[in-house]
């Protein structure tokens, strides 16, 4: 392709708000262009990359036996009501009505559409398993879009859904998709960490994120020193060692405590360890119900864990007024004697201490020697604690916090959707049974951004060959027939060439070339011709070498 | 691919409401599945066909120098307001708001999005022309969906938009796209008639539809005997021969006319020719304004022509009450002495007659010897007449009515969008000038349906090789290793094979094979092996022939 035909010119300057390399370079080089916040055009250069990424994903999915199809963009709202996802997805869901008043969802994922399709067929155990996937535009009405393609409101996703007779069969597919994803990201030049993660609004019992480590990523996770355990911060489990559990339970006492409202104030006032204090955080869920999360003072509550354990779709911290409205006091909340309508959820760490201290639901009044079971009961006990670097994994390896970009994920769905939507197959015993399901997503746009995050320098992008928009950037520094001949020959040999035939300075051409990041650069100039040919240089090399014109194609192979 | 892995089984029966061949066979064979009315899944078999159609379109568009890109699905509503298409598209337009209250359109075409993209760049005459295109899902909130993929509410469209310095340059591109479309449809096995047509809500001055003749099509057009003129019914021009124009104008007379309300009643009552009577049709536009269309009695009004000439977005016939409300009378409407607020639009055919007759805006009262200019004036005169078979084209060839399916269209847009959206380039003289534009669409889904309409028999589809989901349907009638070997060898040779490995009867396999319509069928059975090999038959042939197993691949080449 001739560069003179690309109307999407590179730009030398860019808004100072754009900080992230992939956002900056993809925009400046003319791969993408923002329409309105979080909605992007893929421009001709960007499309070439996107098509290559799609092709690699498609090849690997097909190799794994998955079948490509596509659903309508508008999902009937009634299906989303069947699965109650209209509630759990919340604000991120966009809905629309047609002229007849029928409601539709602009889907973020397509479980309902796939299950509705499948339940229309008479499927027997002999037809199972199968895995169906699509590439389609997904919608998430994010509060804030950020970082170019990293967090957007519309994006292309490869989403796959597998249907099985039972869990055992599903587990094979889960492993197969795990391996397929590893292959896909390898081919795309991305090294991934596979971390346990939270299901979000997808449903099901467990899932894994494929994360590429990166400073600009939003996926915080913990990985053990021995590398055997990796989990998202919202699911990371760790050892909560016993503290003073051997102590005898002492008598509960109410004491005057003219202290401040923070945990530190409590420690200072009573001169007792932080871990012995009870941390109380009062939340309100989407139904307006009070939830009191309590945890050992040296730990923090992870809201996602709390959401999951309390089956809340949404949680927010109670205001001071709301705390007082139930007869308690900010900074002095206590599970002991709290209003009965408050649901108490205790972290299991409270089983590692005795004779704890904390507020007494009244201003400047504390309780000493609080003990679970004796002094209060929790409606739910479990893990609602946030992991931290230095904590030990359950098998004793030290956890380290890291972060990265989530480029893909695989989900166990189990019977979550098939039961809600009554989707069944006929098993070998003649009985109708629910499908056991999984689903598997890759964000194409975010994957492209991640590749750029990994492959760039201060001058621009350095595309891996497998997904580069072109293999060769041919730059002619003087009007000459040789350049045209080389271009024609390369194209004839089936090599993808971007030919910079524009009448601009050498400096501008080199700067554009570095910015766009095509793997090989060939420069033809008077000087190179005097030296016997053209200069060839890889994008990530400093020095070019002279190659005879007749040897170019051979040299590239 | 093994047929046993296709969960989308063929169905033997189908709803009796499904009458159209493409709808029936694509559904029954498992190429598509309807979600809700007018919104379809493309299933694995359908996706293979769709991908091939896309590839052919893409290859030809690229050959013509067009650049592929893609816009977001949601188009900011403000752009559609800039071009006033929010009004002209009317009910077909779906709009949605995000959580921040920003309005978006689910686009039926993407002129605004493309112009907005282009106006962000500093483009000089040297960068022109360029043609940018995308494949993307389009939305039309049709009152009624019908005929499977023929009229749907969501569909994949290839839409291209070209930007030029002037009309002359545009015309070259228009011709290039005309040729490109002809190539595309030829490669897809479709013979097209290119007919002039109406712009609809796209804007611009002229356009052409690519129509495949078909009984199930909705595009009515007229084509001249000599084939030199073809035009959609909404744009077809024809000779309106002079009738009695040589006559002297006689005195206007009011006469009692105790007749019925139809044109025929008038003819009978006055015993005068139909063509001498004035036909009056009263319409009301979207603003509530009255529009009186008048035309020679032997002709009919074409509403689209009337809409265009009167710049109405929408027209409806006035009710009897509304006719009376402006002091006239149903069956006796007349331009002579009609309420001044009524806008009179006269067909040019009224210039071919003298001394016409018709109603007098009062019950049972007619006017004789009505003459234009003398007795009434029209606000607009022009062509609002419907062509008919047997009429003469402007250059004297007889017109014949025909109909077909519109699979593509090319539009002159001129300055319509660039002026409304203030999109300019810098010309060689340093002046900023508006782009001269064109746009070019192909409905991918409808094209697929049209191919099936053309290529089928009573048993099912007969796919042209270029877009068949597979080239070979390998059918094994007995469990045997030979079938597996043949399958493996064909796949190794890069041939696309659907291998029917299911444990069902030969009859069912043959019926499915005919229904799915893969070009070549290879049957391996005890009998064929006894006869020395396999039976090969083309889908559209009656007789099969025996080919030795080792010669299959050679035979297929």
Interface residues (C-beta under 8 A of the other chain):
Chain A: X4 X5 X6 X7 X8 X9 X33 X35 X36 X39 X40 X41 X42 X43 X44 X46 X47 X65 X67 X68 X69 X70 X71 X72 X73 X74 X75 X76 X91 X94 X95 X96 X98 X99 X102 X106 X113 X116 X117 X118 X120 X121 X122 X123 X126 X127 X130 X132 X137 X139 X141 X143 X153 X154 X163
Chain B: X4 X5 X6 X7 X8 X9 X33 X35 X36 X39 X40 X41 X42 X43 X44 X46 X47 X65 X67 X68 X69 X70 X71 X72 X73 X74 X75 X76 X91 X94 X95 X96 X98 X99 X102 X106 X113 X116 X117 X118 X120 X121 X122 X123 X126 X127 X130 X132 X137 X139 X141 X143 X153 X154 X163
